[in-house]
Amino acid sequence: MTRSAQRLQGRAIDQQSPPPWRRPEPQFCIRKVLDPDPQVGADSRCVSFILLCRGQSMTCLITREALEAYFWPAPGAADGRMIKVFRDGFSRIEATAQRKLLARPSAHLELTAADFSKSR
Protein backbone atom coordinates (compact mmCIF):
# COMPACT_ATOMS: atom_id res chain seq x y z
CA MET A 1 0.00 0.00 0.00
CA THR A 2 1.38 3.42 -0.87
CA ARG A 3 1.96 6.14 1.71
CA SER A 4 -0.87 8.29 0.39
CA ALA A 5 -3.26 5.34 0.59
CA GLN A 6 -2.14 4.67 4.17
CA ARG A 7 -2.73 8.33 5.10
CA LEU A 8 -6.21 8.29 3.54
CA GLN A 9 -7.05 5.07 5.34
CA GLY A 10 -5.79 6.56 8.62
CA ARG A 11 -7.99 9.65 8.14
CA ALA A 12 -11.03 7.49 7.44
CA ILE A 13 -10.44 5.54 10.66
CA ASP A 14 -9.86 8.77 12.65
CA GLN A 15 -13.15 10.27 11.40
CA GLN A 16 -15.28 7.32 12.45
CA SER A 17 -17.41 7.61 15.56
CA PRO A 18 -15.81 6.47 18.80
CA PRO A 19 -16.29 2.84 19.81
CA PRO A 20 -19.36 2.11 21.96
CA TRP A 21 -17.38 1.85 25.19
CA ARG A 22 -16.12 5.43 24.69
CA ARG A 23 -19.46 7.03 23.88
CA PRO A 24 -21.02 9.02 26.73
CA GLU A 25 -24.00 7.47 28.46
CA PRO A 26 -27.31 9.21 27.76
CA GLN A 27 -28.50 11.48 30.56
CA PHE A 28 -31.97 9.98 30.46
CA CYS A 29 -32.76 6.42 29.56
CA ILE A 30 -36.23 5.05 28.98
CA ARG A 31 -36.86 1.45 28.07
CA LYS A 32 -40.11 -0.22 27.23
CA VAL A 33 -41.23 -3.22 29.23
CA LEU A 34 -42.78 -5.84 26.98
CA ASP A 35 -44.73 -7.62 29.68
CA PRO A 36 -47.33 -6.83 30.93
CA ASP A 37 -49.00 -5.77 27.71
CA PRO A 38 -50.74 -2.42 27.42
CA GLN A 39 -54.24 -2.46 28.89
CA VAL A 40 -57.31 -0.44 28.05
CA GLY A 41 -58.74 1.14 31.20
CA ALA A 42 -62.01 -0.14 32.64
CA ASP A 43 -63.81 2.98 31.39
CA SER A 44 -62.08 2.74 27.95
CA ARG A 45 -60.83 6.33 28.32
CA CYS A 46 -57.10 5.48 28.35
CA VAL A 47 -54.46 2.85 27.63
CA SER A 48 -52.03 2.07 30.42
CA PHE A 49 -48.53 0.73 29.83
CA ILE A 50 -45.30 0.23 31.71
CA LEU A 51 -42.00 1.97 30.97
CA LEU A 52 -38.72 1.24 32.65
CA CYS A 53 -37.06 4.54 33.51
CA ARG A 54 -33.77 4.77 35.37
CA GLY A 55 -34.15 1.22 36.61
CA GLN A 56 -37.68 1.67 37.97
CA SER A 57 -40.92 0.64 36.33
CA MET A 58 -43.44 3.42 35.84
CA THR A 59 -47.10 3.08 34.95
CA CYS A 60 -48.03 5.49 32.20
CA LEU A 61 -51.33 6.41 30.57
CA ILE A 62 -52.24 7.77 27.18
CA THR A 63 -55.75 9.12 26.81
CA ARG A 64 -58.17 7.78 24.24
CA GLU A 65 -58.58 11.37 23.04
CA ALA A 66 -54.84 11.56 22.24
CA LEU A 67 -54.91 8.24 20.40
CA GLU A 68 -57.98 9.26 18.38
CA ALA A 69 -56.55 12.70 17.54
CA TYR A 70 -53.00 11.67 16.57
CA PHE A 71 -53.08 7.94 15.74
CA TRP A 72 -56.46 7.81 13.96
CA PRO A 73 -58.51 4.90 15.19
CA ALA A 74 -62.21 5.34 14.50
CA PRO A 75 -64.03 7.19 17.29
CA GLY A 76 -65.38 4.63 19.73
CA ALA A 77 -63.11 1.87 18.36
CA ALA A 78 -63.06 -1.47 20.15
CA ASP A 79 -60.42 -2.11 22.81
CA GLY A 80 -58.49 -4.50 20.56
CA ARG A 81 -58.22 -1.82 17.88
CA MET A 82 -57.00 0.73 20.45
CA ILE A 83 -54.24 -1.67 21.54
CA LYS A 84 -53.19 -2.20 17.91
CA VAL A 85 -53.09 1.55 17.27
CA PHE A 86 -51.06 1.97 20.47
CA ARG A 87 -48.53 -0.68 19.42
CA ASP A 88 -48.25 0.73 15.89
CA GLY A 89 -47.52 4.20 17.26
CA PHE A 90 -45.44 3.15 20.25
CA SER A 91 -42.15 4.68 19.08
CA ARG A 92 -43.81 8.11 18.83
CA ILE A 93 -45.60 7.60 22.15
CA GLU A 94 -42.34 6.57 23.80
CA ALA A 95 -40.50 9.63 22.40
CA THR A 96 -43.25 11.94 23.66
CA ALA A 97 -43.14 10.29 27.08
CA GLN A 98 -39.38 10.78 27.20
CA ARG A 99 -39.68 14.49 26.30
CA LYS A 100 -42.39 15.04 28.89
CA LEU A 101 -40.39 13.29 31.62
CA LEU A 102 -37.30 15.32 30.76
CA ALA A 103 -39.27 18.55 31.02
CA ARG A 104 -41.20 17.58 34.15
CA PRO A 105 -39.88 14.52 36.02
CA SER A 106 -42.61 12.75 37.98
CA ALA A 107 -43.60 9.37 39.34
CA HIS A 108 -46.79 9.25 37.23
CA LEU A 109 -47.10 10.07 33.55
CA GLU A 110 -50.28 10.81 31.63
CA LEU A 111 -50.03 11.68 27.94
CA THR A 112 -52.83 13.81 26.53
CA ALA A 113 -53.54 15.22 23.07
CA ALA A 114 -51.75 18.43 24.09
CA ASP A 115 -48.49 16.46 24.50
CA PHE A 116 -48.58 15.49 20.81
CA SER A 117 -49.44 18.95 19.54
CA LYS A 118 -46.83 20.51 17.21
CA SER A 119 -47.11 23.84 19.01
CA ARG A 120 -45.50 22.41 22.15
C-alpha positions in Angstrom: 0.0 0.0 0.0 1.4 3.4 -0.9 2.0 6.1 1.7 -0.9 8.3 0.4 -3.3 5.3 0.6 -2.1 4.7 4.2 -2.7 8.3 5.1 -6.2 8.3 3.5 -7.1 5.1 5.3 -5.8 6.6 8.6 -8.0 9.6 8.1 -11.0 7.5 7.4 -10.4 5.5 10.7 -9.9 8.8 12.6 -13.1 10.3 11.4 -15.3 7.3 12.4 -17.4 7.6 15.6 -15.8 6.5 18.8 -16.3 2.8 19.8 -19.4 2.1 22.0 -17.4 1.9 25.2 -16.1 5.4 24.7 -19.5 7.0 23.9 -21.0 9.0 26.7 -24.0 7.5 28.5 -27.3 9.2 27.8 -28.5 11.5 30.6 -32.0 10.0 30.5 -32.8 6.4 29.6 -36.2 5.1 29.0 -36.9 1.4 28.1 -40.1 -0.2 27.2 -41.2 -3.2 29.2 -42.8 -5.8 27.0 -44.7 -7.6 29.7 -47.3 -6.8 30.9 -49.0 -5.8 27.7 -50.7 -2.4 27.4 -54.2 -2.5 28.9 -57.3 -0.4 28.0 -58.7 1.1 31.2 -62.0 -0.1 32.6 -63.8 3.0 31.4 -62.1 2.7 28.0 -60.8 6.3 28.3 -57.1 5.5 28.3 -54.5 2.9 27.6 -52.0 2.1 30.4 -48.5 0.7 29.8 -45.3 0.2 31.7 -42.0 2.0 31.0 -38.7 1.2 32.7 -37.1 4.5 33.5 -33.8 4.8 35.4 -34.1 1.2 36.6 -37.7 1.7 38.0 -40.9 0.6 36.3 -43.4 3.4 35.8 -47.1 3.1 35.0 -48.0 5.5 32.2 -51.3 6.4 30.6 -52.2 7.8 27.2 -55.7 9.1 26.8 -58.2 7.8 24.2 -58.6 11.4 23.0 -54.8 11.6 22.2 -54.9 8.2 20.4 -58.0 9.3 18.4 -56.6 12.7 17.5 -53.0 11.7 16.6 -53.1 7.9 15.7 -56.5 7.8 14.0 -58.5 4.9 15.2 -62.2 5.3 14.5 -64.0 7.2 17.3 -65.4 4.6 19.7 -63.1 1.9 18.4 -63.1 -1.5 20.1 -60.4 -2.1 22.8 -58.5 -4.5 20.6 -58.2 -1.8 17.9 -57.0 0.7 20.5 -54.2 -1.7 21.5 -53.2 -2.2 17.9 -53.1 1.5 17.3 -51.1 2.0 20.5 -48.5 -0.7 19.4 -48.3 0.7 15.9 -47.5 4.2 17.3 -45.4 3.1 20.2 -42.2 4.7 19.1 -43.8 8.1 18.8 -45.6 7.6 22.1 -42.3 6.6 23.8 -40.5 9.6 22.4 -43.2 11.9 23.7 -43.1 10.3 27.1 -39.4 10.8 27.2 -39.7 14.5 26.3 -42.4 15.0 28.9 -40.4 13.3 31.6 -37.3 15.3 30.8 -39.3 18.6 31.0 -41.2 17.6 34.2 -39.9 14.5 36.0 -42.6 12.8 38.0 -43.6 9.4 39.3 -46.8 9.2 37.2 -47.1 10.1 33.6 -50.3 10.8 31.6 -50.0 11.7 27.9 -52.8 13.8 26.5 -53.5 15.2 23.1 -51.7 18.4 24.1 -48.5 16.5 24.5 -48.6 15.5 20.8 -49.4 19.0 19.5 -46.8 20.5 17.2 -47.1 23.8 19.0 -45.5 22.4 22.1 
